[in-house]
Structure formats: C-alpha cells, structure tokens
Amino acid sequence: MAVAPVVYAGDYLTNTNQSIRFLRNPSRTGAVGIDGVYYNPAGVSFMKEGWHFQFNWQSPHQKRDVYSNYGSLYGANYLNPGIAEADGSFSRRFRGKVDVLIQPSLFAAYNMGDWSFQFGFGVIGGGGECKFNQGIGAFEALVGQMGMKKMAEKGMPFGGYSLNQWVEGKSFYYGVTVGAARKIGDKLSVSLGLRGIIASNHFKGSVEDITFRTAGGIIVNADNTYLLDCRQSGFGIAPIIGVDFRPNQYLNLALRYEFRTRLEVESKAKNNDAFNNLAAGLPTFSKYLDKAKHNADMPSMLALGVEVSPLPYLRIDAGYNHYFDLDTKQWNTDLLKDTDELTFGVEYDVTKMVEVSAGIQHTFYSQKEENYSDMNFNLSCTSVGFGVGVKVSDHVTVNASYFHSFYQDHTKSNTPNPGYSTYSRTNSVIGLGVDFTF
C-alpha cells in the first residue's frame, strides 16, 4: 500500500531540481553560481569575495496513473464496475495526485581569498504527499480474488464483490550539506563536502467495507478491514568531491562525485492486526510492519558539465549524470543497468539587468518488469525548462521558471493474472527564487 518517493528530476531516489536556475536550465554542472553549492561546489570559489545566498521556492504538481486490467474481474465490482473493453475485459484508472505548495531550498557561501565555505539545504529525495483516493488496482484485484475463493469454500456461486479503499504516502529525504572549496591558481579549484540525509516517510491507507455477493444476490460481509499507519525514519551521511577547471574565459569544465549514502530505514507502525497478518506473508508489505528495517541507500553519482561562452552575453551548457543504482541494495535485483541523464541548456543576457534561459534533460531508466508495480514505478522522461532572471539591484537577482516532464508510458502483463497495467505520469513545477550577494 506504499507509494514511491515523489521524484521530480533525477534518478529513482535523487532529486536534482534543487534551484530555480536549474528549472530554467537543467544543465547546471558546468555553470558557476551560488546554486553550485549543489551542482558545482568547486566552481563557487570563482565567484567574487563576500557572502552569497540563494532562496528557492518550488511548487511541484504530479499525476501518477495506473490503467489497470485484470480480465473480467473489475466487472464483478457490483457497486463500481470498471470500464468495459471490446474484448470483454474490464479496466480501471487509479490516479495518485501530488500537489506541493512550497518546496524550499537554501544555499549559502562565504568566499575569502582562495577559499569558499558553503552550506546547503534541500529535499534531496521524495518531496511530497501522493494520494490515491481510489486506492490501487493490486488491492482491488486481491479482494476480488479473495471473494472468489471464500465463496467457493462456502459452496456458493460467486456473484461479485465491493470495497472502499484509499492510500497516501509522504516521503521526504532532507539533505544538509557543508563543504569548502579552494582555488589552486587562477584556473583550477577543488572541493570537499559532506551531506547528511534525514529520511522521514509516512504511509497510511485502508481497505474496508468489503462485501461479497452470491450469484443469487445474497450479500456476505468479509471478516477483515485492513488499516495501514506506518512511519519510517533513518539517517545517513556521504562525502562529495568536486573539480572545476577554467582554461580560459570561454570555457569552464566541472566534475562532481557524490558517494553512496548508506541509509537504513526503520518502521514504527500502528497497523491493525488484519494488515499485519497479511503483510507478514507478503514480502512486498513486510517492510511496513512495526520495527521492520530495510535498506534505502541513496546511490553514488558522477556529474560532468561543460559551459562555453562564445560571446560575453551567451552561455551554452551541456552535462552528463550517471547514477550507480546497481550498487544500492534496494534496487539492484530489479534493474538492468544504472541510470543515465543528458542535459543541455542556453542562457542569454537580453540586457545587463535581464537574462533568459532554457534547457532540456533526458533521463534513461533501464528496469526489469518486476520493477513496475501499482505501488512503485519510474518512467524514462524528457524534461524541458525555461525562465528569466532579473537583476533588481547590484545585490539582488530574482529568478522565475517553469519546468515540465514528458514521460514514456509503460505497459506490462499482470502475470500470472490475466490482463495488463499501463503506467503513466505527468509532472510540472513552477518556481521563484532570490539571490543575494554582498
């Protein structure tokens, strides 16, 4: 009954949308700016001396749809039958919604001589609450199949079932980063930092008002109501290293490597006995039992970036991100290979006060069919962003942006059950931020 962390940009667990400048142009690894505390920490040392701050407010909105089909099963729901298909089967759409009013992040740096001392805070993974007001298809299928079995045990012909269900999940992986960078001459800088991850999840849901009906219309009440109420928490820490090289005024090259964050999450649950008894026999749900522990590592990643400035008012960016997902215990059995991302962006100074930018990011997932389920699915996507920055004074710049992701639908067979499930998502983010320097 759990829903996956709400990821907006990045790999399975990693949110890379940490600043409004990223939403304007998702190719930030090779750029030099205050949000480089996350994207290019070594490059921050090339900013002018003094204090630099950035505050970001994002508002993400997402829909996660599962178009589910279990043969004729949904047609047996006598209070809420599914959509009749041409082949005689029945389908139903289960939709999860995410609406986050404010998702904040903060970056700060103090540059003095060759040194830069840095701090960052943001939601590194998760980042919202996903609600499935009609529950999920896998649980409705389980109830329907349970009804067939129970009626057969009673020697009664099965005539249908009904239920009420809902599920919601909150997932936040808060990241706090501290670090320092140092220039080595005029062209090279290196950085070292540490990021602590605080995991906080809360999963709730119920499957209740379960009834079964005989072919003659006799209603039989089910014995159980299933209630889930589980909180999970954990903490991990990992180092981050970076390099920035500026051979001349036209070119900047950068590298960032984040080590794997080893993270174990422990559950504190207030489920009812019916759910606990069910979960104890199903590995998928056993992690939501009280005192259960499971691995939730954040993968290591390598980010490479380049920025070319052929003209003083034009900057062209490209980047590559590689996530070492196969090194994390929770994913490696369900993946074919690691996650890769390609990014490209352009920033143009319209005037000395106004700059506009736009960019694109493509994320490639490579997963086994087992990694797609009603509770958890990730889809390859292409994201585009654009926005504007306005320098309102010598010390203050305001950034505004819009970011949208286009996902590739995926359909899998509901083996060994009949039918299929089609997974789809939509995602958009608007953002507003302010840079201060003094």
QUIKAGI-V61405 format. One line per field, one symbol per residue. ss: DSSP state (@ for helix, = for strand, . for the rest). phi: phi as a letter, one per 30 degrees, with the letter a starting at -180 (. if undefined). A space follows every 50 residues. Layout:
BEGIN
ss: ???
phi: ???
END
This chain:
BEGIN
ss: ...................@@@@@...........@@@@.@@@@@@...= ===================...@@@@=.....==.....==========. ..==========..==================....@@@@@@@@@@@@@@ @@@....===========================...============= ==============....===....=======================.. ========..=..======...@@@@@@@@..@@@@......===..=.. ===========..==========.@@@.......=...===========. ...===========..=.@@@.........===========....===== =======..====......==================.
phi: .ccdedccakceccdcdcbdddddadccddccadddecdbdddddddddj cbbbcbbcbdbbbbcbccbbidedddddcaddddcddjdbbbccccbbbc dbccabbbbbcbidcbcbbbbacdbijaccccdcibdddddddddddedd ddddicddbkbaabbaabbcbbcdcccbabbbdcicbbbbbbbbbccccb bbcblabbhdbbbdddjdcbdddcccbcabcbbabbbadbbbbbbcdadc bbbbbbbcddcdbccccbcbddddddddddcbedcddcddidbbdbeddd bccbbbbcbdbecbbcbbabbbcddddcddcddcccaddbbbbaabbbdd bdcbbbaaabbccccbbdeddcaddabbbeaccbbalbbbddadcbbccb abbbccccebcbddddddjabccbbbabbcbbbbcbba
END
